[in-house]
Amino acid sequence: MKIIVAVKRVVDYNVKIRVKSDNTGIETANIKMSMNPFDEIAVEEGVRLRESGLAEELVVVSIGPKQSQETIRTALAMGADRGIHIQTDEEIEPLSIAKLLKEIAEKEKPDLFILGKQAIDDDSNQTGQMLAALLGWSQGTFASKLTLDTSNANVIREIDGGLETIKLNLPAIITTDLRLNTPRYASLPNIMKAKKKIIEELVPSDLNVDISHRINTLKVVEPSSREAGVIVKDIVELVDKLKNEAKVI
């Protein structure tokens, strides 16, 4: 069994996001970048499946600028076997990403494709579903538990009303939720080994995919600041403010 995991380079989740002065986007210059947290979970799940003997090869693919190879190296240090980097400096929309990943899937012929359910920079939560539609594969989104056999995947997924268990025919698309696993830290020996692992370099034109934008961002602004809270002296004043100022009762 071959597994492909998609990873994305994003602003580190510990960094406070700042909007550019011209309101064209968020500031990324001299900002710490790291692997999207949901993608880390996807890599960890792929590594566990390979370590258990259910998978023979784990391939990591990333789409983005040259620096995305650092993200791929992180996944290789966690235990992936090789990487594929589709290099572009353009901001890629979910549909274009799905089309690129579709071409990779048709080239690599994986049995399972694992993605994070969403990236923390755009929060689109679209790529996995679009990829499944383009490939015509079954999909299990928001997975909190995954078990495999030779021809099926059993997925427990988180939904609004609780948990749902589904059985998928392979090949399939899985998107990971937070509670699927806890990603490991890469050890120093594995970090050194990752430097020697192969990363295949491509560009979108190699895959015959048009990545031109279909959505234009007009303006990016910070959310308005919340007003400070007030202390009321008694319940009568509280009810009065809720009724006449907040108008919630």
C-alpha positions as CSV (number, residue, x, y, z in Angstrom):
1,M,0.0,0.0,0.0
2,K,1.2,3.5,-0.9
3,I,0.1,6.6,1.1
4,I,0.4,10.2,0.0
5,V,0.2,13.0,2.5
6,A,-0.2,16.7,1.5
7,V,1.5,19.3,3.7
8,K,1.3,23.1,3.6
9,R,3.7,25.8,4.9
10,V,1.8,28.4,6.9
11,V,2.5,31.1,9.5
12,D,3.3,29.3,12.8
13,Y,0.2,29.0,15.0
14,N,2.0,30.7,17.9
15,V,2.6,33.9,15.9
16,K,0.2,36.8,16.1
17,I,-1.1,37.6,12.6
18,R,-0.5,41.1,11.4
19,V,-2.1,42.7,8.3
20,K,0.1,44.5,5.8
21,S,-0.1,48.3,5.8
22,D,-1.6,48.3,2.3
23,N,-4.3,45.8,3.3
24,T,-3.4,43.4,0.5
25,G,-2.8,40.4,2.8
26,I,-1.1,39.3,6.0
27,E,2.5,40.0,6.8
28,T,4.8,37.0,6.1
29,A,8.2,38.6,5.8
30,N,10.6,37.6,8.7
31,I,7.7,35.6,10.3
32,K,8.2,32.1,11.6
33,M,6.6,29.6,9.3
34,S,5.9,25.9,10.1
35,M,3.8,22.9,8.9
36,N,0.1,23.3,9.1
37,P,-0.9,21.6,12.4
38,F,-3.6,19.5,10.8
39,D,-1.1,18.3,8.2
40,E,1.3,17.3,11.0
41,I,-1.5,15.0,12.2
42,A,-1.9,13.6,8.7
43,V,1.9,12.9,8.5
44,E,1.9,11.2,11.9
45,E,-1.0,9.0,10.8
46,G,0.8,8.0,7.6
47,V,3.9,7.2,9.6
48,R,2.0,5.1,12.0
49,L,0.4,3.1,9.2
50,R,3.8,2.5,7.6
51,E,5.3,1.5,10.9
52,S,2.5,-1.0,11.5
53,G,3.2,-2.7,8.2
54,L,0.0,-1.7,6.5
55,A,1.8,0.7,4.1
56,E,5.0,0.1,2.2
57,E,5.7,3.7,1.2
58,L,4.8,7.2,2.5
59,V,5.2,10.1,0.1
60,V,4.8,13.7,1.1
61,V,3.7,16.4,-1.4
62,S,3.7,20.2,-0.9
63,I,2.8,23.1,-3.1
64,G,4.4,26.5,-2.6
65,P,7.6,28.5,-2.7
66,K,11.1,27.1,-2.5
67,Q,11.0,27.3,1.3
68,S,8.2,24.7,1.3
69,Q,11.0,22.1,1.0
70,E,11.8,22.8,4.6
71,T,8.2,21.7,5.5
72,I,8.8,18.5,3.4
73,R,12.1,17.9,5.2
74,T,10.2,18.1,8.5
75,A,7.8,15.4,7.3
76,L,10.7,13.3,6.1
77,A,12.3,13.6,9.5
78,M,9.0,12.4,11.1
79,G,9.3,9.2,9.0
80,A,8.1,9.8,5.4
81,D,10.1,8.1,2.7
82,R,10.3,10.8,0.0
83,G,8.9,14.1,-1.1
84,I,7.4,15.9,-4.0
85,H,7.6,19.7,-4.2
86,I,5.4,21.6,-6.7
87,Q,7.1,25.0,-6.7
88,T,5.2,28.2,-7.3
89,D,5.3,31.6,-5.7
90,E,1.7,32.2,-6.6
91,E,-1.0,32.0,-3.9
92,I,-2.9,28.9,-4.8
93,E,-6.6,28.4,-4.4
94,P,-8.1,25.2,-3.1
95,L,-9.5,24.1,-6.5
96,S,-6.1,24.5,-8.1
97,I,-4.4,22.6,-5.3
98,A,-6.9,19.8,-5.7
99,K,-6.2,19.6,-9.5
100,L,-2.5,19.5,-8.8
101,L,-2.9,16.7,-6.2
102,K,-5.1,14.8,-8.6
103,E,-2.3,14.7,-11.2
104,I,0.1,13.5,-8.4
105,A,-2.4,10.8,-7.5
106,E,-2.7,9.6,-11.1
107,K,1.1,9.6,-11.4
108,E,1.9,7.9,-8.1
109,K,-1.2,5.6,-7.9
110,P,-1.6,5.7,-4.1
111,D,-4.1,3.6,-2.1
112,L,-4.7,6.4,0.4
113,F,-4.4,10.1,0.3
114,I,-4.4,11.9,3.7
115,L,-4.8,15.7,4.1
116,G,-5.4,18.0,7.0
117,K,-9.0,19.0,7.2
118,Q,-8.1,22.6,6.7
119,A,-5.1,25.0,6.7
120,I,-5.0,27.5,9.5
121,D,-4.1,30.4,7.1
122,D,-7.2,30.4,4.9
123,D,-9.5,27.9,6.9
124,S,-11.1,26.9,3.5
125,N,-11.7,23.2,4.4
126,Q,-12.2,22.5,0.7
127,T,-9.2,20.7,-0.8
128,G,-9.8,17.2,0.4
129,Q,-13.5,17.2,-0.7
130,M,-12.6,18.7,-4.1
131,L,-9.8,16.1,-4.6
132,A,-12.2,13.3,-3.8
133,A,-14.7,14.6,-6.3
134,L,-12.0,15.1,-9.1
135,L,-10.7,11.5,-8.6
136,G,-14.1,9.9,-8.0
137,W,-12.7,8.4,-4.8
138,S,-14.6,7.7,-1.5
139,Q,-13.9,10.2,1.3
140,G,-13.8,10.3,5.0
141,T,-13.6,13.9,6.4
142,F,-12.9,15.1,9.9
143,A,-11.4,11.7,10.9
144,S,-10.8,11.1,14.6
145,K,-10.0,7.4,14.2
146,L,-8.7,5.4,11.2
147,T,-8.3,1.7,10.7
148,L,-7.3,-0.1,7.5
149,D,-7.4,-3.5,6.0
150,T,-6.3,-4.6,2.5
151,S,-9.3,-3.1,0.7
152,N,-11.2,-0.9,3.1
153,A,-10.8,2.0,5.5
154,N,-13.0,2.4,8.6
155,V,-13.3,6.0,9.7
156,I,-14.8,7.5,12.8
157,R,-15.5,11.1,11.9
158,E,-16.6,14.0,14.1
159,I,-20.0,15.6,13.1
160,D,-22.2,18.2,14.7
161,G,-24.3,15.6,16.5
162,G,-21.4,13.4,17.8
163,L,-19.5,10.6,16.0
164,E,-20.2,8.8,12.7
165,T,-18.6,5.5,11.6
166,I,-18.2,4.9,7.9
167,K,-16.6,2.2,5.8
168,L,-14.8,3.3,2.6
169,N,-13.5,1.4,-0.3
170,L,-9.9,2.0,-1.2
171,P,-8.5,4.1,-2.8
172,A,-9.9,6.9,-0.6
173,I,-9.3,10.4,0.7
174,I,-9.0,11.1,4.4
175,T,-8.9,14.5,6.1
176,T,-7.7,14.6,9.7
177,D,-9.3,16.2,12.7
178,L,-7.4,17.2,15.9
179,R,-8.2,14.1,17.9
180,L,-6.9,11.6,15.4
181,N,-3.4,11.5,17.0
182,T,-0.6,13.5,18.6
183,P,2.3,14.2,16.2
184,R,5.8,13.2,17.2
185,Y,8.8,15.4,17.4
186,A,11.5,14.5,14.9
187,S,14.7,13.1,16.5
188,L,18.1,14.5,15.7
189,P,19.2,11.3,13.9
190,N,16.0,11.4,11.8
191,I,16.5,15.1,11.0
192,M,20.0,14.2,9.7
193,K,18.7,11.3,7.6
194,A,15.9,13.5,6.1
195,K,18.6,15.6,4.5
196,K,19.5,12.7,2.2
197,K,16.0,11.7,1.3
198,I,14.8,12.5,-2.2
199,I,12.6,15.4,-3.0
200,E,11.3,15.5,-6.6
201,E,10.9,19.1,-7.9
202,L,8.0,20.0,-10.3
203,V,6.2,23.1,-11.4
204,P,2.4,23.4,-12.2
205,S,3.1,23.4,-15.9
206,D,4.7,20.0,-15.6
207,L,1.3,18.7,-14.6
208,N,-0.6,20.7,-17.2
209,V,-2.7,22.5,-14.5
210,D,-3.8,26.1,-14.8
211,I,-3.4,27.8,-11.5
212,S,-4.8,31.2,-12.5
213,H,-6.9,32.9,-9.9
214,R,-10.7,32.6,-9.9
215,I,-11.1,34.7,-6.7
216,N,-9.7,38.2,-6.2
217,T,-9.1,39.5,-2.7
218,L,-10.2,43.1,-2.5
219,K,-9.0,44.0,1.0
220,V,-7.7,42.4,4.2
221,V,-8.4,44.1,7.5
222,E,-8.0,43.2,11.1
223,P,-11.2,42.4,13.1
224,S,-12.6,45.3,15.1
225,S,-11.5,45.4,18.7
226,R,-14.0,44.3,21.3
227,E,-15.3,46.9,23.7
228,A,-14.1,46.6,27.3
229,G,-16.5,44.9,29.8
230,V,-18.2,46.9,32.6
231,I,-19.0,46.0,36.2
232,V,-22.6,46.3,37.3
233,K,-23.5,47.0,40.9
234,D,-26.5,44.7,41.1
235,I,-28.8,42.4,39.1
236,V,-31.3,45.1,38.4
237,E,-28.6,47.1,36.5
238,L,-27.5,43.9,34.7
239,V,-31.0,43.2,33.5
240,D,-31.5,46.8,32.4
241,K,-28.3,46.7,30.3
242,L,-29.2,43.4,28.8
243,K,-32.7,44.6,27.9
244,N,-32.0,48.2,26.8
245,E,-28.4,48.3,25.6
246,A,-27.6,44.7,24.4
247,K,-31.2,44.0,23.6
248,V,-30.8,40.3,24.1
249,I,-33.8,39.9,26.4
